[in-house]
Amino acid sequence: MQRLNREQMARRVARDIPEGAYVNLGIGLPTLVANFLPAEREIFLQSENGLLGMGPAPARGAEDPDLINAGKQPVTLLPGGSFFHHADSFAMMRGGHIDICVLGAFQVSTRGDLANWHTGAPDAIPAVGGAMDLAIGAKRTFVMMELLTKTGESKLVDQCTYPITGMACVSRIYSDIAIFDIAPQGASVVEMAEGLTLDELRALTGVPLIAGAALQPG
């Protein structure tokens, strides 16, 4: 089985973001997506700390300490980009003005429930941040994550056991092993890693999976 690395995952997410979309990239893995958006495609990246029009990461040595995203990573600003108050940023998120948000996750259920802010680990510092507002306020919520934990447990589950960020909000999951569409009838497999079968993927996740249209026999 040939898993995608993090850059390949980010490139795959970027491929599905359409022209003219207003997009928020969550902290962690999703921030990599900005580096792979096609230059010829006009996409407006918003950050919850009050930026609109972010570009890719700056070249080494060209970082501006006053220009960061919500994860405190240095970013660039495209021509026409703007700064605004944190409250205005959240009004944009809560008001349904974000077309797509891309978030990381600890767990996603087959009905689209998202858990991405706290695992209950003793040393963890729970901080939901703006994820709750994004998950519910965005028109579409994508999750970008490695499918299995370090101990081999699936992050795609029948029911989340971690505290919920948003209910039935995830529409698509991009992972290193497969891509899933989430709908009321459950999780369907859009794409799989080369060399993996649907039955093997079902065994890895331990949840019922529907074969997507691309996997249906012609």
C-alpha positions as CSV (number, residue, x, y, z in Angstrom):
1,M,0.0,0.0,0.0
2,Q,1.4,3.4,-1.1
3,R,0.3,6.0,1.4
4,L,0.3,9.7,0.6
5,N,2.8,11.9,2.5
6,R,1.7,15.2,4.0
7,E,2.6,17.3,0.9
8,Q,0.7,14.9,-1.4
9,M,-2.3,15.1,0.9
10,A,-2.2,18.9,0.8
11,R,-1.9,18.9,-3.0
12,R,-4.9,16.6,-3.3
13,V,-7.0,18.9,-1.1
14,A,-5.9,21.9,-3.2
15,R,-7.0,20.2,-6.4
16,D,-10.6,20.2,-5.1
17,I,-10.8,23.9,-4.1
18,P,-12.7,25.8,-6.9
19,E,-12.1,29.1,-8.5
20,G,-13.4,32.0,-6.4
21,A,-13.8,30.1,-3.1
22,Y,-13.4,31.8,0.3
23,V,-11.4,29.2,2.3
24,N,-10.1,28.9,5.9
25,L,-7.2,26.5,6.6
26,G,-7.1,25.2,10.1
27,I,-3.9,24.9,12.1
28,G,-1.6,21.9,11.6
29,L,-1.7,19.9,8.4
30,P,-4.3,22.1,6.6
31,T,-1.9,25.0,6.5
32,L,0.1,23.1,3.9
33,V,-2.7,23.4,1.4
34,A,-1.8,27.1,0.8
35,N,1.5,26.0,-0.8
36,F,-0.3,24.0,-3.5
37,L,-3.1,26.2,-4.7
38,P,-2.7,26.8,-8.5
39,A,-1.4,30.3,-9.1
40,E,-3.9,30.8,-12.0
41,R,-6.9,30.0,-9.8
42,E,-8.2,32.9,-7.7
43,I,-8.9,31.6,-4.2
44,F,-9.3,33.8,-1.1
45,L,-7.7,32.4,2.0
46,Q,-9.0,33.7,5.3
47,S,-7.4,33.4,8.7
48,E,-9.4,33.7,11.9
49,N,-6.9,36.2,13.4
50,G,-8.1,38.7,10.8
51,L,-6.5,38.2,7.4
52,L,-8.1,37.7,3.9
53,G,-6.0,37.1,0.9
54,M,-3.1,35.0,2.3
55,G,-0.6,33.5,0.0
56,P,1.9,30.6,0.4
57,A,4.5,30.4,3.1
58,P,7.3,32.9,2.7
59,A,10.8,32.0,1.5
60,R,13.3,31.3,4.3
61,G,14.7,34.6,5.5
62,A,11.8,36.6,4.1
63,E,9.4,36.1,7.1
64,D,7.6,39.1,8.5
65,P,7.0,38.6,12.3
66,D,3.9,40.8,12.1
67,L,2.3,38.6,9.3
68,I,1.2,35.3,10.7
69,N,-1.8,32.9,10.5
70,A,-3.9,31.7,13.4
71,G,-1.4,29.0,14.1
72,K,1.4,31.7,14.5
73,Q,3.1,30.5,11.3
74,P,4.6,33.2,9.0
75,V,2.5,33.7,5.9
76,T,2.5,36.0,2.8
77,L,-0.3,38.4,1.7
78,L,-1.3,38.6,-1.9
79,P,-1.9,41.9,-3.7
80,G,-5.4,43.2,-2.5
81,G,-5.2,41.3,0.8
82,S,-6.6,42.9,3.9
83,F,-6.3,42.9,7.7
84,F,-9.4,43.3,10.0
85,H,-10.5,43.0,13.6
86,H,-10.8,39.5,15.2
87,A,-14.5,40.1,15.8
88,D,-15.0,40.9,12.1
89,S,-13.2,37.7,11.3
90,F,-15.5,35.6,13.5
91,A,-18.5,37.4,12.0
92,M,-17.4,36.3,8.6
93,M,-17.0,32.7,9.8
94,R,-20.3,32.6,11.7
95,G,-22.2,34.5,9.0
96,G,-21.8,31.8,6.4
97,H,-19.3,33.7,4.3
98,I,-16.7,30.9,4.2
99,D,-17.2,28.4,1.4
100,I,-14.8,25.7,2.6
101,C,-12.9,25.2,5.8
102,V,-10.2,22.6,6.0
103,L,-9.6,21.2,9.5
104,G,-7.6,18.5,11.2
105,A,-9.3,15.9,13.4
106,F,-8.8,13.4,16.2
107,Q,-12.0,11.6,15.1
108,V,-14.7,11.9,12.5
109,S,-17.8,9.8,12.7
110,T,-19.5,8.2,9.7
111,R,-22.3,10.7,10.1
112,G,-19.9,13.6,9.9
113,D,-19.5,14.5,13.6
114,L,-16.1,16.2,14.2
115,A,-13.9,15.9,17.3
116,N,-10.7,17.9,16.9
117,W,-10.0,19.9,20.0
118,H,-9.4,17.6,23.0
119,T,-8.5,13.9,23.5
120,G,-8.7,13.9,27.3
121,A,-5.0,13.1,27.6
122,P,-3.7,14.2,31.0
123,D,-1.2,16.7,29.7
124,A,-3.4,18.1,26.9
125,I,-4.5,21.7,27.0
126,P,-8.0,21.8,25.6
127,A,-8.6,24.8,23.4
128,V,-11.4,24.7,20.8
129,G,-10.4,28.1,19.3
130,G,-12.4,29.0,16.2
131,A,-12.9,25.4,15.0
132,M,-16.4,25.2,16.4
133,D,-17.4,28.3,14.5
134,L,-15.7,27.2,11.3
135,A,-17.1,23.7,11.4
136,I,-20.7,24.9,11.6
137,G,-20.4,28.2,9.8
138,A,-18.6,27.1,6.6
139,K,-20.7,25.9,3.7
140,R,-18.5,22.8,3.4
141,T,-16.1,21.3,6.0
142,F,-13.2,19.2,4.8
143,V,-11.0,17.2,7.2
144,M,-7.4,16.5,6.4
145,M,-5.8,13.9,8.6
146,E,-3.8,10.7,8.8
147,L,-6.4,7.9,8.9
148,L,-4.8,5.9,11.7
149,T,-3.4,6.9,15.1
150,K,0.2,6.1,16.1
151,T,-1.2,2.9,17.7
152,G,-3.1,1.9,14.6
153,E,-6.6,2.9,15.6
154,S,-8.9,4.4,13.0
155,K,-9.8,8.1,13.3
156,L,-12.9,7.4,11.2
157,V,-15.3,5.9,13.7
158,D,-18.9,4.9,14.1
159,Q,-19.3,7.3,17.0
160,C,-16.9,9.9,18.4
161,T,-15.6,9.2,21.9
162,Y,-13.8,12.5,22.2
163,P,-15.6,15.8,22.9
164,I,-17.5,17.0,19.8
165,T,-16.5,20.1,17.9
166,G,-19.5,20.1,15.6
167,M,-22.3,17.7,14.7
168,A,-22.9,16.3,11.2
169,C,-20.7,19.0,9.7
170,V,-17.9,17.1,7.8
171,S,-18.6,16.6,4.1
172,R,-15.3,15.1,3.0
173,I,-12.2,13.5,4.6
174,Y,-8.8,13.6,2.9
175,S,-6.4,11.1,4.5
176,D,-3.1,9.4,3.6
177,I,-4.9,6.2,2.8
178,A,-8.2,7.1,1.3
179,I,-10.7,9.9,0.6
180,F,-14.2,9.6,1.9
181,D,-17.4,11.5,1.2
182,I,-19.7,11.8,4.3
183,A,-23.5,11.8,3.8
184,P,-26.5,10.8,5.8
185,Q,-26.3,7.2,4.5
186,G,-22.7,6.9,5.8
187,A,-19.1,7.1,4.5
188,S,-18.4,6.4,0.9
189,V,-14.9,5.8,-0.5
190,V,-13.9,8.2,-3.3
191,E,-10.3,7.1,-3.7
192,M,-7.9,4.6,-2.1
193,A,-4.2,4.2,-1.9
194,E,-2.6,2.1,-4.6
195,G,-2.5,-1.5,-3.7
196,L,-5.4,-1.3,-1.2
197,T,-8.7,-3.1,-1.6
198,L,-12.1,-2.0,-0.2
199,D,-12.3,-5.0,2.1
200,E,-8.8,-4.2,3.5
201,L,-9.9,-0.6,4.0
202,R,-13.0,-1.7,5.8
203,A,-10.8,-3.9,8.1
204,L,-8.5,-1.0,8.8
205,T,-11.3,1.4,9.8
206,G,-13.7,-1.1,11.4
207,V,-16.7,0.8,10.0
208,P,-19.2,0.1,7.2
209,L,-17.9,1.7,4.0
210,I,-19.8,2.3,0.8
211,A,-18.0,2.0,-2.6
212,G,-18.1,5.4,-4.2
213,A,-19.1,5.9,-7.9
214,A,-15.4,5.7,-9.0
215,L,-15.1,2.3,-7.4
216,Q,-18.3,0.8,-8.7
217,P,-17.9,-1.8,-11.4
218,G,-18.6,-0.3,-14.9
